[in-house]
Amino acid sequence: MRLARSFFHGCDDVLRLLERKLTFKPSFDDHGGLADIPHERIRFGSEIGMSLDGAFIDNGSTSVVLFTHGNRHNITKFREHYRLFTSLGQSFLTFDYPGYGQSPGIPSEESVYESAQAAYRHLTNDRGFNPQKIISYGCSMGGAVAIELVQRERVACLITESTFTNTWEMAKHLYPYFPVWPLLPKRFENDRKVPSTKVPMLIIHGEQDPIVPVRMASELARGATSPARLVLIPEANHINSLEVGAALLQSTIRDFIGTHTS
């Protein structure tokens, strides 16, 4: 009996490690995305035992984007997004999850959710932003974080880009010949949460995305019960929607934010 318990505990430990390795792939490199953007480097999250690295860019707006980045990246990657926000005169906060960039810790589903809430509290408590002026904007895995944030906190609206339905579906898509997904917990259940999302949604996706298939964006849009707009960029892949669809997305994001924060 003791041997059996040890075996199953060992299997559980292996599966947890495998899950973490498949789900979280932190980046520590400096990609230069903030180099030409005037910003204030900040630390926050001490109230929940975290020391999160972030950047706040004050463009003088009364509204603010809380930007949650994707996997394999950190806050120094998203130059096109930061330039877009700046061109729109939009203030924004970007930060790294535990274990990413210069934020210490170990990433988990709950810790990335908690870090987004800490960023939210930094905006509302420390900088005085009205919750109804906060835009939750997430890319890829960051879209899952943005979706969860609107379940926990009040915001004006939600924007997701290249975001998936849940980790089971992603595992089946990415590892079709390695059927480990039935053994793993289902994480980042965006398809389950979207129907209970009460704020307007803008869902952006590249039609040529080889990582997160475009059908997942369509599934999220179909599941929405609040007003949701799906914008597909025909030639875009997983990470270049803003570059390929620059003119369309600039006007679309500007109008969406303006409508829901005015």
VENHU-V221594 format. One record per helix or strand of 2 or more residues. SS is the DSSP state (H for helix, E for strand). FROM is the first residue (numbers start at 0). LEN is the number of residues. If there is no record, write none. Layout:
[[SS;FROM;LEN] [SS;FROM;LEN]]
This chain:
[[H;1;22] [E;39;5] [H;45;3] [E;51;6] [E;63;5] [H;78;9] [E;90;5] [H;108;18] [H;130;3] [E;133;6] [H;140;12] [E;156;5] [H;166;8] [H;180;3] [H;189;5] [E;199;7] [H;213;10] [E;227;6] [H;240;4] [H;245;16]]
